[in-house]
Amino acid sequence: MSAIGTQIAFEQVGDSDSVSQLIRSNAPRYWSYMKRHADLDPVRRYLKYEGAVAGDPHLGNFGPIPVTTQQGRRKMQFVNIDFDDSGRGPFVLDYIRYAIAVKAQSKESRRWRLQEAYLAGLSGKKLAAPKQVQQYLDMKVSEYDEMAASYSAKHTTETGFKLKEGSTERYRAKIDKALIDDLFPNATVLDLARRTEARGGSMHEMRIWALVEEKNGRRRIMELKEYATPGVASYSPQPTVKHWLVEIRKAFWPGLTGAEYDLITLAGTLFWVREKRVSLINVPYTNQAKHDREFVVALAIYDANILGLAHGRQLAAAEYIKAIKQDPKKFHRTTKQIAETYLQLAEQALAKENS
């Protein structure tokens, strides 16, 4: 391992079953490595183009969910569904992070195709969704709500949550229930639970589940997830949380209210508040079957395009695109070089843990 390689320490190595899982659990470590140890000279010309970035882009962090437009209409849309590690940073490093995550999951994915889809997005061209994705974009929001109701019923009884050690546990947080009640003035909070996270990038943050019943009898599980400093902050200082959220929403949720994924202050602590979502797309991380492998390749291309669209909406994007198009082969070669170095470090860390 190189001298640079010895400087990186991955978290949750022992809890990771694959290199893909290890990479998805280490967004802050990625940005810290890029800031302090990586040789970024090959992509130096692109680093000055900065804006709102996903921070932890991978296939599981994009998906179709119901959202609300600024005109008040609910619709299904394919969006970034996790802002935990988002922030202000170089577009190129966000793209490299995505390329690393994809390659760790799918050896059949081709970086050239990812780059083409990404560049199309940067230029404002939206690609057609894979058929498996489009079927969910075409579904009615009411159909999704029925699925969410079924999910809620599966995890609850008439009076509250079904508790399970190590998963959904008795509520023991010090936050008074009355404060949580106030978050839902038009509904009744029937029960609270503590949701545990065994691993992953958010395992250290508090998660509270609230079983909420609206006046029409509809029940929902609302999740309150403690806000943590985003992973991109390991690369560069971030704006105040208020301005940070505005920038992220403009890039990744343009034209939407953001009500489905909001930040609130509760007992002096920031929490993300959102309805517990139904995962419409089951990303096959262990993709053994041929149709699963093919879907991963198609989904990776589509997500690369979505990432490019988000980057392309921002002020620095025009010059960034020009720089890439001056020599697309160089962009491919240099981003691949850095991605492969990081991927090798992750593989070595996992191999050492399992030796």
PyMOL commands that set and color helices and strands:
alter all, ss='L'
color gray80, all
select helices_A, chain A and resi 5-7+19-24+27-36+41-46+59-61+91-105+111-122+131-137+141-154+177-181+231-234+241-252+290-312+317-326+328-354
alter helices_A, ss='H'
color red, helices_A
select strands_A, chain A and resi 50-53+62-68+74-80+87-90+168-170+187-195+207-214+219-226+262-266+269-275
alter strands_A, ss='S'
color yellow, strands_A
deselect
rebuild
show_as cartoon
